[in-house]
Amino acid sequence: MIKKYIITGLLFAITLGANAQKTYWAEAGTFDSKGSTWIYNLGKGTGNAGDKFESGESSKTSVSSTATPGFLAYPPSGFASVTTGINAGGSFRITGKNEAAKLTIDASSNSNANKLAVYDISKASPVSSLFFTLSFNENNPTNGAIVFGIGHARGNNIFKNATSLTGADATGLFAALRWEFSTNNNVFFSYRTLTNSYTYKLISPSVFKKTDEHKVELYLNNSLAEQTYTRGGKGYTLAKSTLNIWVNGNLVSAEAGAGIPASGELAPEAPLNSFLFQGYHSKGPFANALSITLGNLQYNSVK
């Protein structure tokens, strides 16, 4: 009888955890054609590398999948890797347990970024959405940047190799966003665009603060036609080769309107099966002062 109660209790706890993950983004939008849902539990299925992965004098990479144990928990499909830059300082750290677990990434102190990459998500589609929570540390960083990119893993491209995302052409990249830090309390939030080389154009200097946790929702359209998603009972049209960004329940608009243009580095109709976060150039008020904490990662595709 005791054994029966223990098993029942474990099943109940597992069910609660799964439901918590599925309902965290219950208020997020959905595209007209629903596909599969990918939820990354950062506290499940870890390897034997402990809860900290530190930088050193040389670059190091740890890759995790269902077949390969590594530092990170293995994702439900695809691969998750962390890479430290050369003499970059800082580390990757897991805090919390099970579905409440989160990943903290320290930005490097030089141009060799510390980088998280998730790639080859199965059943991915050109039209998709990605949700995550994002918070910055309490060190009041006065410089440095965090860059997010999403696109399609192909060959040994930016999602699969240890290279940092720079101003050079990055094959397979659909879009990228940057959070840049200064002595200002606000965070300068920009998107990647092409002039003579790839650079970043300001979206807003006030959407993100250095304090508090932010709920970020990305709706992405790499198809050749307009797409529609519904959020809060209202429909939103997403033009081809654009994305919508929601932060804490508010739609963030560029100067040309709600649609943020893609960077133009990925062919239309390619499935968006990979994303990355990287941090670099953090020197003030001390080396590696800038770090971010990620949680509640969820990717939705369409049929």
Secondary structure, DSSP 8 states (H G I E B T S, - for coil): -HHHHHHHHHHHHHHHHHHHHHHTTTTS-EESS---EEEE-TBSS--SSTTEEE--SS-EEEEE-SSS--SS---SSSEEEEEE-TT---EEEEES-BTT-EEEEE--SSSS-EEEEEE--TT--SEEEEEEEEEE-SS---S-EEEEEEE---TT-TTTSS----SS--TTEEEEEEEE--SSSEEEEEEEEESSSEEEEEEEEEEEESSSEEEEEEEEE-SSS-EEEEETTEEEEE-TTEEEEEETTEEE-BTTBS-EE--S-S-TT----EEEEEEE---SSSTT--EEEEEEEEEEE--
